[in-house]
Amino acid sequence: MPIIDRYSAVGANGPGEICFPITPADGADLQYVTRAIYVGGAGDITIAQKYGLPNVTFVGVPAGTILPVRATRVLVTGTTATNLVGLT
């Protein structure tokens, strides 16, 4: 019997469908634009925003946080948080 997925049509407020490790890099975009970023190790996170808006640094993000941001890049410059996972 095939698996039943009652949530196959996920809206903008639904859970992430794809999870991927994030390695911060100043010169490379992420594989996917994020819906959120899971922070495994506390610290600061600097992101490039969708639509080319200015970079933003989130200061002192606690471990275990799910940060609901649409990021195109996580920069190594300004990022001290570790074990980052993108959700999209």
PDB file of N, CA, C and O in Angstrom:
ATOM      1  N   MET A   1       0.843  -1.176   0.000  1.00  0.00           N
ATOM      2  CA  MET A   1       0.000   0.000   0.000  1.00  0.00           C
ATOM      3  C   MET A   1       0.893   1.245   0.000  1.00  0.00           C
ATOM      4  O   MET A   1       1.807   1.337   0.819  1.00  0.00           O
ATOM      5  N   PRO A   2       0.648   2.205  -0.899  1.00  0.00           N
ATOM      6  CA  PRO A   2       1.481   3.418  -0.939  1.00  0.00           C
ATOM      7  C   PRO A   2       1.224   4.297   0.284  1.00  0.00           C
ATOM      8  O   PRO A   2       0.144   4.277   0.875  1.00  0.00           O
ATOM      9  N   ILE A   3       2.241   5.061   0.641  1.00  0.00           N
ATOM     10  CA  ILE A   3       2.118   5.974   1.772  1.00  0.00           C
ATOM     11  C   ILE A   3       1.156   7.106   1.421  1.00  0.00           C
ATOM     12  O   ILE A   3       1.160   7.599   0.293  1.00  0.00           O
ATOM     13  N   ILE A   4       0.348   7.509   2.368  1.00  0.00           N
ATOM     14  CA  ILE A   4      -0.612   8.589   2.164  1.00  0.00           C
ATOM     15  C   ILE A   4      -0.017   9.870   2.746  1.00  0.00           C
ATOM     16  O   ILE A   4       0.397   9.907   3.905  1.00  0.00           O
ATOM     17  N   ASP A   5       0.017  10.916   1.924  1.00  0.00           N
ATOM     18  CA  ASP A   5       0.537  12.214   2.363  1.00  0.00           C
ATOM     19  C   ASP A   5      -0.603  13.217   2.335  1.00  0.00           C
ATOM     20  O   ASP A   5      -0.895  13.807   1.294  1.00  0.00           O
ATOM     21  N   ARG A   6      -1.241  13.408   3.467  1.00  0.00           N
ATOM     22  CA  ARG A   6      -2.387  14.307   3.545  1.00  0.00           C
ATOM     23  C   ARG A   6      -1.970  15.773   3.518  1.00  0.00           C
ATOM     24  O   ARG A   6      -2.828  16.655   3.476  1.00  0.00           O
ATOM     25  N   TYR A   7      -0.680  16.044   3.542  1.00  0.00           N
ATOM     26  CA  TYR A   7      -0.186  17.422   3.554  1.00  0.00           C
ATOM     27  C   TYR A   7       0.684  17.712   2.337  1.00  0.00           C
ATOM     28  O   TYR A   7       1.608  18.522   2.415  1.00  0.00           O
ATOM     29  N   SER A   8       0.399  17.060   1.220  1.00  0.00           N
ATOM     30  CA  SER A   8       1.250  17.221   0.039  1.00  0.00           C
ATOM     31  C   SER A   8       1.165  18.622  -0.563  1.00  0.00           C
ATOM     32  O   SER A   8       2.102  19.059  -1.231  1.00  0.00           O
ATOM     33  N   ALA A   9       0.081  19.318  -0.343  1.00  0.00           N
ATOM     34  CA  ALA A   9      -0.064  20.688  -0.836  1.00  0.00           C
ATOM     35  C   ALA A   9       0.259  21.645   0.318  1.00  0.00           C
ATOM     36  O   ALA A   9      -0.639  22.113   1.017  1.00  0.00           O
ATOM     37  N   VAL A  10       1.546  21.926   0.504  1.00  0.00           N
ATOM     38  CA  VAL A  10       1.989  22.764   1.617  1.00  0.00           C
ATOM     39  C   VAL A  10       1.938  24.229   1.206  1.00  0.00           C
ATOM     40  O   VAL A  10       2.463  24.604   0.158  1.00  0.00           O
ATOM     41  N   GLY A  11       1.309  25.050   2.028  1.00  0.00           N
ATOM     42  CA  GLY A  11       1.245  26.481   1.767  1.00  0.00           C
ATOM     43  C   GLY A  11       2.451  27.208   2.334  1.00  0.00           C
ATOM     44  O   GLY A  11       3.377  26.585   2.854  1.00  0.00           O
ATOM     45  N   ALA A  12       2.434  28.522   2.231  1.00  0.00           N
ATOM     46  CA  ALA A  12       3.558  29.343   2.690  1.00  0.00           C
ATOM     47  C   ALA A  12       3.801  29.222   4.190  1.00  0.00           C
ATOM     48  O   ALA A  12       4.923  29.438   4.649  1.00  0.00           O
ATOM     49  N   ASN A  13       2.787  28.886   4.949  1.00  0.00           N
ATOM     50  CA  ASN A  13       2.937  28.760   6.402  1.00  0.00           C
ATOM     51  C   ASN A  13       3.163  27.325   6.847  1.00  0.00           C
ATOM     52  O   ASN A  13       3.235  27.051   8.045  1.00  0.00           O
ATOM     53  N   GLY A  14       3.273  26.419   5.908  1.00  0.00           N
ATOM     54  CA  GLY A  14       3.471  25.013   6.243  1.00  0.00           C
ATOM     55  C   GLY A  14       4.910  24.716   6.626  1.00  0.00           C
ATOM     56  O   GLY A  14       5.772  25.592   6.578  1.00  0.00           O
ATOM     57  N   PRO A  15       5.156  23.478   7.004  1.00  0.00           N
ATOM     58  CA  PRO A  15       6.510  23.085   7.410  1.00  0.00           C
ATOM     59  C   PRO A  15       7.457  23.005   6.218  1.00  0.00           C
ATOM     60  O   PRO A  15       7.025  22.927   5.068  1.00  0.00           O
ATOM     61  N   GLY A  16       8.742  23.026   6.510  1.00  0.00           N
ATOM     62  CA  GLY A  16       9.734  22.845   5.461  1.00  0.00           C
ATOM     63  C   GLY A  16       9.643  21.445   4.876  1.00  0.00           C
ATOM     64  O   GLY A  16       9.377  20.484   5.597  1.00  0.00           O
ATOM     65  N   GLU A  17       9.861  21.326   3.580  1.00  0.00           N
ATOM     66  CA  GLU A  17       9.794  20.026   2.916  1.00  0.00           C
ATOM     67  C   GLU A  17      11.178  19.469   2.613  1.00  0.00           C
ATOM     68  O   GLU A  17      11.350  18.256   2.494  1.00  0.00           O
ATOM     69  N   ILE A  18      12.154  20.344   2.489  1.00  0.00           N
ATOM     70  CA  ILE A  18      13.526  19.930   2.189  1.00  0.00           C
ATOM     71  C   ILE A  18      14.429  20.516   3.266  1.00  0.00           C
ATOM     72  O   ILE A  18      14.343  21.705   3.572  1.00  0.00           O
ATOM     73  N   CYS A  19      15.287  19.691   3.837  1.00  0.00           N
ATOM     74  CA  CYS A  19      16.267  20.145   4.828  1.00  0.00           C
ATOM     75  C   CYS A  19      17.658  19.922   4.252  1.00  0.00           C
ATOM     76  O   CYS A  19      17.923  18.878   3.655  1.00  0.00           O
ATOM     77  N   PHE A  20      18.546  20.892   4.425  1.00  0.00           N
ATOM     78  CA  PHE A  20      19.892  20.768   3.873  1.00  0.00           C
ATOM     79  C   PHE A  20      20.889  21.495   4.766  1.00  0.00           C
ATOM     80  O   PHE A  20      20.570  22.538   5.335  1.00  0.00           O
ATOM     81  N   PRO A  21      22.103  20.945   4.890  1.00  0.00           N
ATOM     82  CA  PRO A  21      23.122  21.604   5.709  1.00  0.00           C
ATOM     83  C   PRO A  21      23.572  22.903   5.050  1.00  0.00           C
ATOM     84  O   PRO A  21      23.661  22.990   3.826  1.00  0.00           O
ATOM     85  N   ILE A  22      23.851  23.898   5.862  1.00  0.00           N
ATOM     86  CA  ILE A  22      24.333  25.187   5.358  1.00  0.00           C
ATOM     87  C   ILE A  22      25.779  25.369   5.786  1.00  0.00           C
ATOM     88  O   ILE A  22      26.105  25.306   6.971  1.00  0.00           O
ATOM     89  N   THR A  23      26.641  25.598   4.802  1.00  0.00           N
ATOM     90  CA  THR A  23      28.023  25.989   5.050  1.00  0.00           C
ATOM     91  C   THR A  23      28.140  27.458   4.660  1.00  0.00           C
ATOM     92  O   THR A  23      28.059  27.782   3.475  1.00  0.00           O
ATOM     93  N   PRO A  24      28.328  28.357   5.629  1.00  0.00           N
ATOM     94  CA  PRO A  24      28.418  29.776   5.292  1.00  0.00           C
ATOM     95  C   PRO A  24      29.513  30.055   4.260  1.00  0.00           C
ATOM     96  O   PRO A  24      30.602  29.484   4.318  1.00  0.00           O
ATOM     97  N   ALA A  25      29.200  30.945   3.315  1.00  0.00           N
ATOM     98  CA  ALA A  25      30.146  31.327   2.261  1.00  0.00           C
ATOM     99  C   ALA A  25      29.804  32.734   1.791  1.00  0.00           C
ATOM    100  O   ALA A  25      28.638  33.047   1.549  1.00  0.00           O
ATOM    101  N   ASP A  26      30.810  33.573   1.663  1.00  0.00           N
ATOM    102  CA  ASP A  26      30.577  34.943   1.203  1.00  0.00           C
ATOM    103  C   ASP A  26      30.285  35.017  -0.291  1.00  0.00           C
ATOM    104  O   ASP A  26      29.630  35.956  -0.742  1.00  0.00           O
ATOM    105  N   GLY A  27      30.758  34.046  -1.065  1.00  0.00           N
ATOM    106  CA  GLY A  27      30.646  34.150  -2.515  1.00  0.00           C
ATOM    107  C   GLY A  27      29.754  33.137  -3.182  1.00  0.00           C
ATOM    108  O   GLY A  27      29.808  32.998  -4.404  1.00  0.00           O
ATOM    109  N   ALA A  28      28.925  32.414  -2.429  1.00  0.00           N
ATOM    110  CA  ALA A  28      28.086  31.384  -3.045  1.00  0.00           C
ATOM    111  C   ALA A  28      26.682  31.406  -2.454  1.00  0.00           C
ATOM    112  O   ALA A  28      26.501  31.427  -1.237  1.00  0.00           O
ATOM    113  N   ASP A  29      25.694  31.401  -3.344  1.00  0.00           N
ATOM    114  CA  ASP A  29      24.308  31.318  -2.898  1.00  0.00           C
ATOM    115  C   ASP A  29      24.001  29.922  -2.383  1.00  0.00           C
ATOM    116  O   ASP A  29      24.687  28.957  -2.718  1.00  0.00           O
ATOM    117  N   LEU A  30      22.965  29.828  -1.566  1.00  0.00           N
ATOM    118  CA  LEU A  30      22.492  28.537  -1.089  1.00  0.00           C
ATOM    119  C   LEU A  30      21.865  27.764  -2.247  1.00  0.00           C
ATOM    120  O   LEU A  30      21.502  28.345  -3.270  1.00  0.00           O
ATOM    121  N   GLN A  31      21.747  26.467  -2.076  1.00  0.00           N
ATOM    122  CA  GLN A  31      21.124  25.628  -3.099  1.00  0.00           C
ATOM    123  C   GLN A  31      19.648  25.992  -3.274  1.00  0.00           C
ATOM    124  O   GLN A  31      19.122  25.956  -4.386  1.00  0.00           O
ATOM    125  N   TYR A  32      18.992  26.338  -2.182  1.00  0.00           N
ATOM    126  CA  TYR A  32      17.582  26.727  -2.176  1.00  0.00           C
ATOM    127  C   TYR A  32      17.432  28.005  -1.356  1.00  0.00           C
ATOM    128  O   TYR A  32      18.201  28.234  -0.422  1.00  0.00           O
ATOM    129  N   VAL A  33      16.449  28.838  -1.695  1.00  0.00           N
ATOM    130  CA  VAL A  33      16.076  29.951  -0.824  1.00  0.00           C
ATOM    131  C   VAL A  33      15.392  29.325   0.388  1.00  0.00           C
ATOM    132  O   VAL A  33      14.520  28.469   0.237  1.00  0.00           O
ATOM    133  N   THR A  34      15.780  29.745   1.576  1.00  0.00           N
ATOM    134  CA  THR A  34      15.234  29.113   2.777  1.00  0.00           C
ATOM    135  C   THR A  34      13.837  29.622   3.117  1.00  0.00           C
ATOM    136  O   THR A  34      13.436  30.719   2.728  1.00  0.00           O
ATOM    137  N   ARG A  35      13.131  28.805   3.838  1.00  0.00           N
ATOM    138  CA  ARG A  35      11.883  29.188   4.497  1.00  0.00           C
ATOM    139  C   ARG A  35      12.209  29.514   5.952  1.00  0.00           C
ATOM    140  O   ARG A  35      11.562  30.341   6.594  1.00  0.00           O
ATOM    141  N   ALA A  36      13.253  28.820   6.449  1.00  0.00           N
ATOM    142  CA  ALA A  36      13.736  29.017   7.818  1.00  0.00           C
ATOM    143  C   ALA A  36      15.134  28.416   7.923  1.00  0.00           C
ATOM    144  O   ALA A  36      15.553  27.630   7.073  1.00  0.00           O
ATOM    145  N   ILE A  37      15.847  28.797   8.980  1.00  0.00           N
ATOM    146  CA  ILE A  37      17.173  28.238   9.265  1.00  0.00           C
ATOM    147  C   ILE A  37      17.168  27.730  10.699  1.00  0.00           C
ATOM    148  O   ILE A  37      16.844  28.463  11.633  1.00  0.00           O
ATOM    149  N   TYR A  38      17.533  26.453  10.857  1.00  0.00           N
ATOM    150  CA  TYR A  38      17.697  25.878  12.191  1.00  0.00           C
ATOM    151  C   TYR A  38      19.118  26.174  12.650  1.00  0.00           C
ATOM    152  O   TYR A  38      20.075  25.980  11.900  1.00  0.00           O
ATOM    153  N   VAL A  39      19.251  26.648  13.891  1.00  0.00           N
ATOM    154  CA  VAL A  39      20.550  26.996  14.462  1.00  0.00           C
ATOM    155  C   VAL A  39      20.906  25.959  15.524  1.00  0.00           C
ATOM    156  O   VAL A  39      20.287  25.920  16.588  1.00  0.00           O
ATOM    157  N   GLY A  40      21.902  25.119  15.237  1.00  0.00           N
ATOM    158  CA  GLY A  40      22.305  24.083  16.181  1.00  0.00           C
ATOM    159  C   GLY A  40      23.226  24.590  17.273  1.00  0.00           C
ATOM    160  O   GLY A  40      23.151  24.135  18.414  1.00  0.00           O
ATOM    161  N   GLY A  41      24.106  25.543  16.926  1.00  0.00           N
ATOM    162  CA  GLY A  41      25.053  26.111  17.887  1.00  0.00           C
ATOM    163  C   GLY A  41      24.895  27.620  17.932  1.00  0.00           C
ATOM    164  O   GLY A  41      24.916  28.274  16.889  1.00  0.00           O
ATOM    165  N   ALA A  42      24.738  28.179  19.116  1.00  0.00           N
ATOM    166  CA  ALA A  42      24.446  29.602  19.303  1.00  0.00           C
ATOM    167  C   ALA A  42      25.488  30.509  18.657  1.00  0.00           C
ATOM    168  O   ALA A  42      26.655  30.142  18.522  1.00  0.00           O
ATOM    169  N   GLY A  43      25.045  31.697  18.263  1.00  0.00           N
ATOM    170  CA  GLY A  43      25.950  32.696  17.706  1.00  0.00           C
ATOM    171  C   GLY A  43      25.209  33.679  16.827  1.00  0.00           C
ATOM    172  O   GLY A  43      23.982  33.764  16.864  1.00  0.00           O
ATOM    173  N   ASP A  44      25.967  34.420  16.034  1.00  0.00           N
ATOM    174  CA  ASP A  44      25.411  35.402  15.103  1.00  0.00           C
ATOM    175  C   ASP A  44      25.269  34.764  13.721  1.00  0.00           C
ATOM    176  O   ASP A  44      26.024  33.862  13.359  1.00  0.00           O
ATOM    177  N   ILE A  45      24.284  35.251  12.955  1.00  0.00           N
ATOM    178  CA  ILE A  45      24.087  34.767  11.585  1.00  0.00           C
ATOM    179  C   ILE A  45      23.902  35.975  10.684  1.00  0.00           C
ATOM    180  O   ILE A  45      23.036  36.814  10.936  1.00  0.00           O
ATOM    181  N   THR A  46      24.709  36.069   9.634  1.00  0.00           N
ATOM    182  CA  THR A  46      24.562  37.125   8.641  1.00  0.00           C
ATOM    183  C   THR A  46      24.039  36.498   7.361  1.00  0.00           C
ATOM    184  O   THR A  46      24.629  35.560   6.826  1.00  0.00           O
ATOM    185  N   ILE A  47      22.912  37.036   6.872  1.00  0.00           N
ATOM    186  CA  ILE A  47      22.290  36.484   5.671  1.00  0.00           C
ATOM    187  C   ILE A  47      22.183  37.531   4.575  1.00  0.00           C
ATOM    188  O   ILE A  47      22.126  38.732   4.837  1.00  0.00           O
ATOM    189  N   ALA A  48      22.156  37.046   3.342  1.00  0.00           N
ATOM    190  CA  ALA A  48      21.753  37.854   2.197  1.00  0.00           C
ATOM    191  C   ALA A  48      20.269  37.569   2.001  1.00  0.00           C
ATOM    192  O   ALA A  48      19.842  36.414   1.992  1.00  0.00           O
ATOM    193  N   GLN A  49      19.494  38.632   1.845  1.00  0.00           N
ATOM    194  CA  GLN A  49      18.055  38.488   1.724  1.00  0.00           C
ATOM    195  C   GLN A  49      17.621  38.292   0.280  1.00  0.00           C
ATOM    196  O   GLN A  49      18.324  38.657  -0.662  1.00  0.00           O
ATOM    197  N   LYS A  50      16.457  37.713   0.142  1.00  0.00           N
ATOM    198  CA  LYS A  50      15.827  37.583  -1.165  1.00  0.00           C
ATOM    199  C   LYS A  50      15.556  38.987  -1.712  1.00  0.00           C
ATOM    200  O   LYS A  50      15.404  39.929  -0.935  1.00  0.00           O
ATOM    201  N   TYR A  51      15.495  39.133  -2.999  1.00  0.00           N
ATOM    202  CA  TYR A  51      15.231  40.388  -3.703  1.00  0.00           C
ATOM    203  C   TYR A  51      16.382  41.379  -3.632  1.00  0.00           C
ATOM    204  O   TYR A  51      16.198  42.549  -3.968  1.00  0.00           O
ATOM    205  N   GLY A  52      17.574  40.943  -3.200  1.00  0.00           N
ATOM    206  CA  GLY A  52      18.726  41.825  -3.192  1.00  0.00           C
ATOM    207  C   GLY A  52      18.703  42.894  -2.111  1.00  0.00           C
ATOM    208  O   GLY A  52      19.443  43.874  -2.195  1.00  0.00           O
ATOM    209  N   LEU A  53      17.873  42.720  -1.110  1.00  0.00           N
ATOM    210  CA  LEU A  53      17.841  43.671   0.003  1.00  0.00           C
ATOM    211  C   LEU A  53      19.150  43.590   0.778  1.00  0.00           C
ATOM    212  O   LEU A  53      19.878  42.608   0.635  1.00  0.00           O
ATOM    213  N   PRO A  54      19.472  44.599   1.600  1.00  0.00           N
ATOM    214  CA  PRO A  54      20.752  44.595   2.319  1.00  0.00           C
ATOM    215  C   PRO A  54      20.916  43.375   3.235  1.00  0.00           C
ATOM    216  O   PRO A  54      19.942  42.824   3.747  1.00  0.00           O
ATOM    217  N   ASN A  55      22.173  42.975   3.422  1.00  0.00           N
ATOM    218  CA  ASN A  55      22.476  41.878   4.342  1.00  0.00           C
ATOM    219  C   ASN A  55      22.019  42.247   5.748  1.00  0.00           C
ATOM    220  O   ASN A  55      22.003  43.418   6.127  1.00  0.00           O
ATOM    221  N   VAL A  56      21.646  41.221   6.515  1.00  0.00           N
ATOM    222  CA  VAL A  56      21.171  41.411   7.886  1.00  0.00           C
ATOM    223  C   VAL A  56      21.925  40.456   8.795  1.00  0.00           C
ATOM    224  O   VAL A  56      22.138  39.295   8.447  1.00  0.00           O
ATOM    225  N   THR A  57      22.331  40.949   9.969  1.00  0.00           N
ATOM    226  CA  THR A  57      22.961  40.093  10.972  1.00  0.00           C
ATOM    227  C   THR A  57      22.015  39.931  12.150  1.00  0.00           C
ATOM    228  O   THR A  57      21.568  40.911  12.745  1.00  0.00           O
ATOM    229  N   PHE A  58      21.716  38.673  12.480  1.00  0.00           N
ATOM    230  CA  PHE A  58      20.951  38.336  13.677  1.00  0.00           C
ATOM    231  C   PHE A  58      21.972  38.044  14.763  1.00  0.00           C
ATOM    232  O   PHE A  58      22.765  37.111  14.634  1.00  0.00           O
ATOM    233  N   VAL A  59      21.961  38.824  15.826  1.00  0.00           N
ATOM    234  CA  VAL A  59      22.979  38.743  16.871  1.00  0.00           C
ATOM    235  C   VAL A  59      22.483  37.884  18.038  1.00  0.00           C
ATOM    236  O   VAL A  59      21.364  38.055  18.523  1.00  0.00           O
ATOM    237  N   GLY A  60      23.341  36.958  18.475  1.00  0.00           N
ATOM    238  CA  GLY A  60      23.056  36.163  19.668  1.00  0.00           C
ATOM    239  C   GLY A  60      21.903  35.193  19.526  1.00  0.00           C
ATOM    240  O   GLY A  60      21.087  35.059  20.437  1.00  0.00           O
ATOM    241  N   VAL A  61      21.829  34.519  18.400  1.00  0.00           N
ATOM    242  CA  VAL A  61      20.749  33.549  18.189  1.00  0.00           C
ATOM    243  C   VAL A  61      21.027  32.306  19.041  1.00  0.00           C
ATOM    244  O   VAL A  61      22.086  31.695  18.902  1.00  0.00           O
ATOM    245  N   PRO A  62      20.095  31.923  19.920  1.00  0.00           N
ATOM    246  CA  PRO A  62      20.330  30.767  20.790  1.00  0.00           C
ATOM    247  C   PRO A  62      20.317  29.442  20.018  1.00  0.00           C
ATOM    248  O   PRO A  62      19.655  29.320  18.987  1.00  0.00           O
ATOM    249  N   ALA A  63      21.046  28.467  20.526  1.00  0.00           N
ATOM    250  CA  ALA A  63      21.016  27.120  19.955  1.00  0.00           C
ATOM    251  C   ALA A  63      19.590  26.585  20.029  1.00  0.00           C
ATOM    252  O   ALA A  63      18.877  26.812  21.007  1.00  0.00           O
ATOM    253  N   GLY A  64      19.192  25.878  18.991  1.00  0.00           N
ATOM    254  CA  GLY A  64      17.858  25.294  18.947  1.00  0.00           C
ATOM    255  C   GLY A  64      16.808  26.185  18.322  1.00  0.00           C
ATOM    256  O   GLY A  64      15.647  25.792  18.213  1.00  0.00           O
ATOM    257  N   THR A  65      17.200  27.392  17.906  1.00  0.00           N
ATOM    258  CA  THR A  65      16.262  28.332  17.296  1.00  0.00           C
ATOM    259  C   THR A  65      15.957  27.928  15.862  1.00  0.00           C
ATOM    260  O   THR A  65      16.843  27.488  15.128  1.00  0.00           O
ATOM    261  N   ILE A  66      14.700  28.079  15.470  1.00  0.00           N
ATOM    262  CA  ILE A  66      14.320  28.003  14.062  1.00  0.00           C
ATOM    263  C   ILE A  66      13.996  29.433  13.660  1.00  0.00           C
ATOM    264  O   ILE A  66      12.986  29.999  14.078  1.00  0.00           O
ATOM    265  N   LEU A  67      14.873  30.007  12.841  1.00  0.00           N
ATOM    266  CA  LEU A  67      14.788  31.410  12.444  1.00  0.00           C
ATOM    267  C   LEU A  67      14.002  31.494  11.133  1.00  0.00           C
ATOM    268  O   LEU A  67      14.501  31.045  10.101  1.00  0.00           O
ATOM    269  N   PRO A  68      12.789  32.056  11.142  1.00  0.00           N
ATOM    270  CA  PRO A  68      11.958  32.075   9.939  1.00  0.00           C
ATOM    271  C   PRO A  68      12.377  33.193   8.976  1.00  0.00           C
ATOM    272  O   PRO A  68      11.806  34.283   8.996  1.00  0.00           O
ATOM    273  N   VAL A  69      13.374  32.912   8.137  1.00  0.00           N
ATOM    274  CA  VAL A  69      13.882  33.912   7.195  1.00  0.00           C
ATOM    275  C   VAL A  69      14.019  33.314   5.800  1.00  0.00           C
ATOM    276  O   VAL A  69      14.297  32.125   5.643  1.00  0.00           O
ATOM    277  N   ARG A  70      13.818  34.161   4.788  1.00  0.00           N
ATOM    278  CA  ARG A  70      13.993  33.779   3.387  1.00  0.00           C
ATOM    279  C   ARG A  70      15.380  34.262   2.975  1.00  0.00           C
ATOM    280  O   ARG A  70      15.540  35.386   2.499  1.00  0.00           O
ATOM    281  N   ALA A  71      16.363  33.419   3.158  1.00  0.00           N
ATOM    282  CA  ALA A  71      17.753  33.776   2.866  1.00  0.00           C
ATOM    283  C   ALA A  71      18.206  33.141   1.558  1.00  0.00           C
ATOM    284  O   ALA A  71      17.830  32.015   1.232  1.00  0.00           O
ATOM    285  N   THR A  72      19.022  33.887   0.817  1.00  0.00           N
ATOM    286  CA  THR A  72      19.631  33.342  -0.398  1.00  0.00           C
ATOM    287  C   THR A  72      21.074  32.936  -0.160  1.00  0.00           C
ATOM    288  O   THR A  72      21.659  32.187  -0.943  1.00  0.00           O
ATOM    289  N   ARG A  73      21.648  33.442   0.943  1.00  0.00           N
ATOM    290  CA  ARG A  73      23.051  33.163   1.264  1.00  0.00           C
ATOM    291  C   ARG A  73      23.251  33.356   2.762  1.00  0.00           C
ATOM    292  O   ARG A  73      22.657  34.253   3.361  1.00  0.00           O
ATOM    293  N   VAL A  74      24.085  32.518   3.367  1.00  0.00           N
ATOM    294  CA  VAL A  74      24.548  32.737   4.738  1.00  0.00           C
ATOM    295  C   VAL A  74      26.031  33.048   4.615  1.00  0.00           C
ATOM    296  O   VAL A  74      26.818  32.216   4.163  1.00  0.00           O
ATOM    297  N   LEU A  75      26.402  34.252   5.022  1.00  0.00           N
ATOM    298  CA  LEU A  75      27.777  34.704   4.837  1.00  0.00           C
ATOM    299  C   LEU A  75      28.682  34.199   5.953  1.00  0.00           C
ATOM    300  O   LEU A  75      28.271  34.124   7.111  1.00  0.00           O
ATOM    301  N   VAL A  76      29.915  33.854   5.597  1.00  0.00           N
ATOM    302  CA  VAL A  76      30.889  33.446   6.607  1.00  0.00           C
ATOM    303  C   VAL A  76      31.317  34.665   7.430  1.00  0.00           C
ATOM    304  O   VAL A  76      31.574  34.559   8.629  1.00  0.00           O
ATOM    305  N   THR A  77      31.390  35.834   6.762  1.00  0.00           N
ATOM    306  CA  THR A  77      31.725  37.078   7.456  1.00  0.00           C
ATOM    307  C   THR A  77      30.538  37.489   8.316  1.00  0.00           C
ATOM    308  O   THR A  77      29.464  37.790   7.797  1.00  0.00           O
ATOM    309  N   GLY A  78      30.729  37.503   9.611  1.00  0.00           N
ATOM    310  CA  GLY A  78      29.668  37.888  10.533  1.00  0.00           C
ATOM    311  C   GLY A  78      28.864  36.731  11.093  1.00  0.00           C
ATOM    312  O   GLY A  78      27.996  36.939  11.941  1.00  0.00           O
ATOM    313  N   THR A  79      29.137  35.505  10.633  1.00  0.00           N
ATOM    314  CA  THR A  79      28.407  34.339  11.142  1.00  0.00           C
ATOM    315  C   THR A  79      29.299  33.543  12.081  1.00  0.00           C
ATOM    316  O   THR A  79      30.374  33.081  11.699  1.00  0.00           O
ATOM    317  N   THR A  80      28.830  33.392  13.324  1.00  0.00           N
ATOM    318  CA  THR A  80      29.551  32.586  14.311  1.00  0.00           C
ATOM    319  C   THR A  80      28.726  31.383  14.758  1.00  0.00           C
ATOM    320  O   THR A  80      29.257  30.472  15.394  1.00  0.00           O
ATOM    321  N   ALA A  81      27.439  31.370  14.435  1.00  0.00           N
ATOM    322  CA  ALA A  81      26.584  30.233  14.777  1.00  0.00           C
ATOM    323  C   ALA A  81      27.044  29.008  13.984  1.00  0.00           C
ATOM    324  O   ALA A  81      27.621  29.136  12.904  1.00  0.00           O
ATOM    325  N   THR A  82      26.783  27.832  14.529  1.00  0.00           N
ATOM    326  CA  THR A  82      27.235  26.592  13.896  1.00  0.00           C
ATOM    327  C   THR A  82      26.073  25.621  13.718  1.00  0.00           C
ATOM    328  O   THR A  82      24.969  25.831  14.221  1.00  0.00           O
ATOM    329  N   ASN A  83      26.363  24.556  12.986  1.00  0.00           N
ATOM    330  CA  ASN A  83      25.386  23.483  12.750  1.00  0.00           C
ATOM    331  C   ASN A  83      24.074  24.038  12.203  1.00  0.00           C
ATOM    332  O   ASN A  83      23.000  23.789  12.750  1.00  0.00           O
ATOM    333  N   LEU A  84      24.184  24.794  11.113  1.00  0.00           N
ATOM    334  CA  LEU A  84      23.024  25.427  10.494  1.00  0.00           C
ATOM    335  C   LEU A  84      22.379  24.471   9.495  1.00  0.00           C
ATOM    336  O   LEU A  84      23.064  23.778   8.743  1.00  0.00           O
ATOM    337  N   VAL A  85      21.050  24.449   9.504  1.00  0.00           N
ATOM    338  CA  VAL A  85      20.289  23.613   8.575  1.00  0.00           C
ATOM    339  C   VAL A  85      19.226  24.486   7.924  1.00  0.00           C
ATOM    340  O   VAL A  85      18.448  25.148   8.611  1.00  0.00           O
ATOM    341  N   GLY A  86      19.201  24.484   6.592  1.00  0.00           N
ATOM    342  CA  GLY A  86      18.183  25.225   5.864  1.00  0.00           C
ATOM    343  C   GLY A  86      16.927  24.394   5.712  1.00  0.00           C
ATOM    344  O   GLY A  86      16.999  23.180   5.519  1.00  0.00           O
ATOM    345  N   LEU A  87      15.782  25.037   5.799  1.00  0.00           N
ATOM    346  CA  LEU A  87      14.493  24.393   5.557  1.00  0.00           C
ATOM    347  C   LEU A  87      13.803  25.156   4.443  1.00  0.00           C
ATOM    348  O   LEU A  87      13.757  26.386   4.451  1.00  0.00           O
ATOM    349  N   THR A  88      13.268  24.418   3.489  1.00  0.00           N
ATOM    350  CA  THR A  88      12.559  25.051   2.392  1.00  0.00           C
ATOM    351  C   THR A  88      11.387  24.209   1.955  1.00  0.00           C
ATOM    352  O   THR A  88      10.665  24.586   1.032  1.00  0.00           O
TER     353      THR A  88
END
